[in-house]
Amino acid sequence: VCANSHKPCHEGRLGRDHNIRIVLTMALFEESGESNIFPTEPAFLVPVEVRDTPRYGVGHCGVFATEPIKAGTKFWVWTDRVVQIRREDLDDYLTSNFGDDTEAVAQFLRQGFVLPGDGKDEVFNSNPTDAGRFMNHCNDPNCGPNGTLRDVERGEELTMDYAFHGDPEWYRDICRRYGVLTEAEVARESTKLQ
């Protein structure tokens, strides 16, 4: 069962066009020099596009392969564009960047994540200029933290199991304030649908 990840396409930097299609490849950015849409070093190492996923609701997006991808392929790399905000600074960050716009805060939280353990669960991570924020949850995913889990066909949505994300109480609390499920909560809810 693949579940609604609550990751809407509405992105300030990309505009509010729900039909936006962006092809992200290393070669495309190296050749074009276009840095005003996405940074010149995309985090995806395979060609993907972001497109609407209406089965999750109006305005929701997913990441789709534009070429076949072999099992075991590293498809994404962590870059310095991932914004890391310590838990004690998150409220101030939200206020200074979004003010009273609770819809923008909710969207920001939906498109971010917390990693598990070793102090990583004290940090909220956001990748506002990377298509990775649109990867949806699936109980039978084709991607894992270290690469693709099986061959992925052209046009197939790239999905991951959100159950591996961190789910500390502070993160659940702030997400609840804005009506957002954490990634781990999305994973738990989707198992109930099986």
C-alpha positions as CSV (number, residue, x, y, z in Angstrom):
1,V,0.0,0.0,0.0
2,C,1.3,3.4,-1.0
3,A,0.0,6.2,1.3
4,N,-0.6,9.8,1.0
5,S,2.6,11.5,2.0
6,H,1.1,14.9,2.4
7,K,3.7,16.4,0.1
8,P,1.8,18.9,-2.0
9,C,3.4,20.4,-5.2
10,H,2.6,24.0,-4.2
11,E,6.2,25.4,-4.0
12,G,6.9,29.1,-3.7
13,R,10.1,28.8,-5.6
14,L,8.5,26.8,-8.5
15,G,5.2,28.7,-8.4
16,R,1.8,27.3,-7.8
17,D,1.4,25.5,-11.1
18,H,0.0,22.1,-10.4
19,N,1.0,20.8,-13.8
20,I,4.7,21.6,-13.4
21,R,7.1,19.0,-14.9
22,I,10.7,19.3,-14.1
23,V,13.3,16.9,-15.5
24,L,16.3,16.7,-13.2
25,T,19.5,15.2,-14.5
26,M,23.1,15.9,-13.9
27,A,23.8,16.5,-17.6
28,L,20.9,18.9,-18.0
29,F,22.1,21.2,-15.2
30,E,25.7,21.0,-16.3
31,E,24.9,21.9,-19.9
32,S,22.2,24.6,-19.2
33,G,23.8,26.4,-16.3
34,E,20.3,27.1,-15.0
35,S,20.7,27.7,-11.4
36,N,17.6,29.8,-10.8
37,I,15.2,26.8,-10.8
38,F,17.3,24.2,-9.0
39,P,20.9,24.4,-7.9
40,T,23.4,23.3,-10.5
41,E,24.2,20.1,-8.6
42,P,21.0,18.2,-8.2
43,A,20.8,15.7,-5.4
44,F,19.3,13.0,-7.7
45,L,21.9,11.0,-9.5
46,V,19.4,9.5,-11.9
47,P,17.0,11.3,-14.3
48,V,13.7,12.0,-12.7
49,E,10.7,14.3,-13.0
50,V,8.3,15.7,-10.5
51,R,4.6,15.4,-11.5
52,D,1.1,15.3,-10.1
53,T,0.0,12.3,-8.2
54,P,-3.8,12.8,-8.0
55,R,-4.3,9.5,-6.1
56,Y,-2.9,11.3,-3.1
57,G,-5.2,14.4,-3.5
58,V,-5.3,17.6,-5.5
59,G,-1.9,19.3,-5.8
60,H,0.2,16.3,-4.5
61,C,3.3,15.3,-6.4
62,G,5.7,12.4,-6.7
63,V,9.1,11.7,-8.2
64,F,9.1,9.5,-11.3
65,A,11.9,7.8,-13.2
66,T,12.4,9.1,-16.8
67,E,14.7,6.2,-17.6
68,P,15.0,2.6,-16.4
69,I,17.0,2.3,-13.1
70,K,18.8,-0.9,-12.2
71,A,18.4,-2.5,-8.7
72,G,21.1,-1.3,-6.3
73,T,21.6,2.1,-8.0
74,K,22.5,5.0,-5.7
75,F,19.8,7.4,-6.8
76,W,20.2,10.4,-4.5
77,V,23.0,12.0,-2.6
78,W,23.0,14.3,0.5
79,T,24.1,17.8,-0.5
80,D,24.9,20.9,1.5
81,R,21.6,22.3,0.3
82,V,19.8,20.3,2.9
83,V,18.8,22.8,5.6
84,Q,19.4,21.4,9.0
85,I,17.6,23.1,11.9
86,R,18.1,22.1,15.5
87,R,14.9,21.4,17.3
88,E,15.4,24.3,19.8
89,D,15.7,26.7,16.8
90,L,12.8,25.3,14.7
91,D,10.0,27.5,16.2
92,D,12.1,30.7,15.6
93,Y,13.0,29.5,12.1
94,L,9.3,29.0,11.3
95,T,8.3,32.4,12.6
96,S,11.1,34.3,10.9
97,N,10.5,32.5,7.5
98,F,6.8,32.1,7.4
99,G,5.3,34.5,10.0
100,D,1.6,33.7,10.6
101,D,1.2,31.7,7.4
102,T,0.2,28.3,8.9
103,E,-0.4,26.8,5.5
104,A,3.2,27.5,4.5
105,V,4.5,26.1,7.8
106,A,2.5,22.9,7.4
107,Q,3.8,22.5,3.8
108,F,7.4,23.1,5.0
109,L,7.0,20.5,7.7
110,R,5.4,18.0,5.3
111,Q,8.3,18.3,3.0
112,G,11.0,17.8,5.6
113,F,12.1,14.9,7.8
114,V,13.9,13.8,11.0
115,L,16.5,11.0,10.9
116,P,16.7,8.4,13.7
117,G,19.2,8.2,16.6
118,D,22.7,9.5,17.6
119,G,21.6,13.1,17.9
120,K,20.2,13.1,14.4
121,D,16.7,13.0,15.9
122,E,17.4,16.5,17.4
123,V,17.5,18.0,13.9
124,F,14.8,18.8,11.4
125,N,16.0,18.5,7.8
126,S,14.5,20.3,4.8
127,N,15.6,20.2,1.1
128,P,13.6,23.1,-0.3
129,T,15.4,23.1,-3.7
130,D,15.5,19.4,-4.3
131,A,12.9,17.1,-5.8
132,G,13.5,14.6,-3.0
133,R,11.0,16.4,-0.9
134,F,8.3,14.9,-3.2
135,M,9.2,11.3,-2.7
136,N,6.1,9.5,-1.3
137,H,5.8,6.6,1.2
138,C,5.0,3.1,0.1
139,N,4.9,-0.1,2.2
140,D,6.5,-1.9,-0.7
141,P,9.0,0.7,-1.9
142,N,11.4,0.6,-4.8
143,C,14.0,2.8,-3.0
144,G,15.8,2.6,0.3
145,P,18.3,4.8,2.1
146,N,21.2,3.2,0.2
147,G,19.8,2.9,-3.3
148,T,17.1,1.3,-5.4
149,L,15.7,-2.0,-4.0
150,R,14.8,-3.4,-7.4
151,D,14.7,-2.5,-11.0
152,V,12.6,0.6,-11.6
153,E,10.9,1.1,-14.9
154,R,10.7,4.3,-16.9
155,G,7.6,6.3,-15.7
156,E,7.4,4.4,-12.4
157,E,7.1,6.5,-9.2
158,L,10.1,6.3,-6.9
159,T,8.9,5.6,-3.4
160,M,10.4,4.9,0.0
161,D,9.3,3.4,3.3
162,Y,9.0,6.3,5.8
163,A,9.2,4.0,8.7
164,F,13.0,4.4,8.9
165,H,12.6,8.2,9.7
166,G,13.0,9.5,13.2
167,D,9.8,10.2,15.2
168,P,10.8,12.0,18.4
169,E,8.1,13.5,20.6
170,W,9.2,17.1,19.9
171,Y,8.7,16.5,16.2
172,R,5.3,14.9,16.7
173,D,4.2,17.9,18.8
174,I,5.2,20.5,16.3
175,C,3.6,18.6,13.5
176,R,0.4,18.2,15.4
177,R,0.2,22.0,16.0
178,Y,0.0,22.4,12.2
179,G,-2.1,19.4,11.4
180,V,0.7,17.4,9.8
181,L,1.6,13.8,10.2
182,T,5.3,12.9,10.7
183,E,6.8,10.5,8.1
184,A,6.7,7.7,10.7
185,E,3.0,8.4,11.4
186,V,2.3,8.3,7.6
187,A,4.0,4.9,7.5
188,R,2.0,3.6,10.5
189,E,-1.3,4.9,9.0
190,S,-0.6,3.2,5.7
191,T,-0.1,-0.2,7.4
192,K,-3.6,0.1,8.8
193,L,-4.9,0.4,5.2
194,Q,-3.5,-3.0,4.2
